[in-house]
Amino acid sequence: MTTKTISLAEEAYERLAAEKREGESFSDVGKRLVGERSWTEVAGIWSDGTDEVEAAIEDGRVRSRSRRERLGDDIDDVVYGTPEE
């Protein structure tokens, strides 16, 4: 296996050392921290608070529909004239 030597600022070294697990090399730490996450690592990230997130999304959709309808009505009024009451 080919190796490379790199220089790190003291703070960067300390951060890597803090992330290092027992039996893990600094190469392992680097690969773990910058590597792609697998689905098993990210599964469940949204498990807490999904009801609140879904409610906020639906609220945004309702407001968007309402705004779109108001704008459509305003455009109709400009194009076709305001209906007389």
Backbone bond lengths (Angstrom), bond angles and torsions (degrees), N, CA, C in turn:
res aa  C-N    CA-C-N  psi(-1)  N-CA   C-N-CA  omega(-1)  CA-C   N-CA-C  phi
1 M - - - 1.448 - - 1.523 108.33 -
2 T 1.324 115.94 130.24 1.453 122.15 177.99 1.516 109.23 -78.68
3 T 1.320 117.11 142.68 1.462 121.00 177.79 1.520 109.48 -123.09
4 K 1.316 115.55 158.21 1.463 123.62 175.95 1.517 107.87 -128.39
5 T 1.308 116.08 145.17 1.453 121.21 175.60 1.523 107.93 -102.58
6 I 1.335 115.95 131.99 1.462 120.38 178.70 1.519 109.18 -126.02
7 S 1.319 115.93 155.31 1.460 121.59 175.18 1.516 108.25 -102.17
8 L 1.322 115.55 138.40 1.458 121.30 178.65 1.514 109.40 -126.78
9 A 1.318 115.76 145.02 1.459 119.81 170.89 1.524 107.35 -66.56
10 E 1.304 116.67 154.37 1.466 121.50 -178.51 1.527 111.58 -54.38
11 E 1.328 116.48 -43.15 1.461 120.27 -179.17 1.528 110.98 -62.91
12 A 1.339 116.87 -41.51 1.466 120.33 179.24 1.526 110.29 -63.79
13 Y 1.332 116.31 -42.23 1.463 120.17 178.01 1.531 110.73 -61.31
14 E 1.330 116.16 -44.58 1.466 120.06 -179.25 1.525 111.39 -62.82
15 R 1.331 116.36 -39.03 1.468 119.53 178.25 1.527 111.15 -65.37
16 L 1.332 116.05 -43.25 1.467 119.05 177.46 1.523 111.02 -63.69
17 A 1.321 116.12 -42.91 1.462 120.03 179.75 1.525 110.84 -62.09
18 A 1.333 117.16 -36.47 1.463 120.79 179.24 1.526 111.14 -67.70
19 E 1.331 117.55 -29.46 1.467 121.97 179.63 1.527 112.42 -83.67
20 K 1.305 116.61 -16.08 1.470 122.14 -174.64 1.523 111.08 -67.02
21 R 1.323 114.76 130.23 1.460 121.05 178.35 1.521 109.73 -96.18
22 E 1.311 115.92 161.28 1.466 120.69 179.73 1.527 109.91 -58.35
23 G 1.322 115.58 129.94 1.455 121.37 178.47 1.523 114.33 81.02
24 E 1.317 117.02 2.96 1.457 121.70 -177.31 1.522 109.73 -99.38
25 S 1.317 117.11 135.85 1.462 120.71 176.15 1.531 108.93 -82.57
26 F 1.337 116.03 166.00 1.461 118.79 176.31 1.534 110.45 -64.58
27 S 1.328 117.14 -31.50 1.467 120.14 174.56 1.517 110.36 -62.56
28 D 1.329 116.11 -42.51 1.463 120.27 178.04 1.530 110.81 -62.08
29 V 1.338 116.02 -41.71 1.469 120.43 179.08 1.524 109.79 -60.77
30 G 1.326 116.38 -48.12 1.457 120.51 -179.85 1.514 112.14 -59.71
31 K 1.321 117.30 -45.53 1.467 120.53 179.37 1.518 111.18 -64.17
32 R 1.324 115.97 -39.61 1.463 119.45 -179.61 1.525 110.93 -66.00
33 L 1.329 116.78 -42.03 1.461 120.28 -175.78 1.523 113.68 -75.17
34 V 1.307 118.71 -32.20 1.462 120.09 -177.48 1.518 113.17 -104.74
35 G 1.309 116.77 -7.13 1.456 119.74 -179.00 1.511 112.09 -73.03
36 E 1.334 115.51 165.17 1.452 120.71 177.42 1.514 109.46 -71.06
37 R 1.315 115.19 145.43 1.457 119.89 177.31 1.515 109.77 -84.48
38 S 1.303 114.93 141.80 1.457 118.85 175.13 1.523 108.47 -86.43
39 W 1.327 116.58 163.79 1.463 120.75 178.86 1.514 111.25 -60.79
40 T 1.326 117.92 -30.70 1.465 118.90 -179.81 1.520 111.23 -69.03
41 E 1.338 117.71 -27.61 1.463 120.38 178.22 1.523 112.29 -74.39
42 V 1.327 116.84 -34.18 1.459 119.57 -175.86 1.521 113.37 -98.29
43 A 1.314 117.35 -6.69 1.466 120.28 178.90 1.519 108.96 -60.32
44 G 1.307 116.06 131.19 1.456 120.60 177.75 1.510 115.00 90.53
45 I 1.327 118.50 -0.42 1.467 119.85 179.60 1.520 110.49 -57.82
46 W 1.340 117.23 -39.81 1.453 121.38 -178.58 1.516 112.54 -94.08
47 S 1.319 118.33 11.29 1.466 118.98 -175.73 1.527 112.14 -66.29
48 D 1.319 117.75 -33.42 1.463 120.81 178.03 1.523 109.22 -90.69
49 G 1.316 116.12 129.67 1.453 120.04 174.89 1.512 115.11 82.82
50 T 1.330 117.87 12.82 1.464 118.50 -178.61 1.517 111.93 -65.09
51 D 1.320 117.64 -33.14 1.466 119.79 178.98 1.524 110.67 -61.53
52 E 1.327 116.71 -42.60 1.459 120.90 179.63 1.526 110.87 -66.36
53 V 1.327 116.84 -41.26 1.463 120.81 179.67 1.522 110.06 -64.62
54 E 1.334 116.61 -46.31 1.465 120.25 179.41 1.528 111.19 -62.07
55 A 1.328 117.44 -39.60 1.467 121.07 178.52 1.529 110.55 -64.55
56 A 1.321 117.09 -41.46 1.464 120.78 179.12 1.525 110.84 -65.30
57 I 1.326 117.01 -39.68 1.465 120.72 177.81 1.521 110.28 -63.53
58 E 1.319 116.96 -46.61 1.468 120.60 -179.89 1.526 110.81 -63.32
59 D 1.333 117.39 -40.20 1.464 121.04 177.30 1.528 110.26 -60.30
60 G 1.316 116.49 -42.83 1.464 120.51 177.57 1.518 111.89 -62.37
61 R 1.329 115.96 -39.50 1.469 119.69 178.26 1.526 111.22 -64.65
62 V 1.326 116.65 -42.67 1.466 120.86 179.50 1.529 109.97 -62.15
63 R 1.334 116.37 -45.62 1.463 119.70 179.31 1.527 111.50 -63.74
64 S 1.333 116.98 -37.72 1.469 120.40 178.34 1.522 111.03 -64.91
65 R 1.344 116.47 -43.43 1.465 120.05 178.59 1.526 110.58 -61.11
66 S 1.332 115.70 -45.10 1.460 120.84 -179.32 1.527 110.75 -61.97
67 R 1.316 116.52 -44.58 1.464 121.33 179.70 1.533 110.12 -63.90
68 R 1.332 116.45 -42.35 1.464 120.99 179.03 1.532 110.90 -62.10
69 E 1.327 116.79 -41.85 1.470 120.81 178.67 1.526 111.10 -64.75
70 R 1.351 117.04 -43.25 1.466 120.34 178.47 1.530 110.90 -62.04
71 L 1.328 116.30 -43.64 1.463 119.69 179.28 1.523 110.89 -64.40
72 G 1.333 116.39 -39.61 1.466 120.15 177.11 1.510 111.20 -61.40
73 D 1.330 116.26 -42.88 1.466 120.46 177.93 1.525 110.78 -63.39
74 D 1.337 116.84 -42.64 1.466 120.42 179.13 1.525 110.99 -62.73
75 I 1.316 116.95 -41.46 1.466 120.75 179.00 1.527 110.14 -65.15
76 D 1.325 116.56 -43.36 1.469 120.19 177.59 1.525 110.67 -58.95
77 D 1.336 116.76 -41.63 1.465 120.65 179.58 1.526 110.83 -61.39
78 V 1.326 116.68 -40.84 1.464 120.48 -179.39 1.525 110.20 -70.10
79 V 1.314 116.71 -44.06 1.464 120.70 -176.07 1.522 112.05 -74.26
80 Y 1.315 116.68 -45.15 1.465 120.76 -172.53 1.526 113.41 -106.26
81 G 1.308 117.34 -3.19 1.459 121.11 -178.61 1.515 111.32 90.89
82 T 1.320 115.67 152.51 1.462 121.87 179.88 1.515 109.00 -73.93
83 P 1.331 117.84 130.03 1.468 119.36 178.81 1.524 110.47 -64.07
84 E 1.335 115.62 139.87 1.462 119.93 179.01 1.511 109.53 -80.14
85 E 1.297 115.17 143.61 1.470 119.77 -179.53 1.487 110.62 -102.44
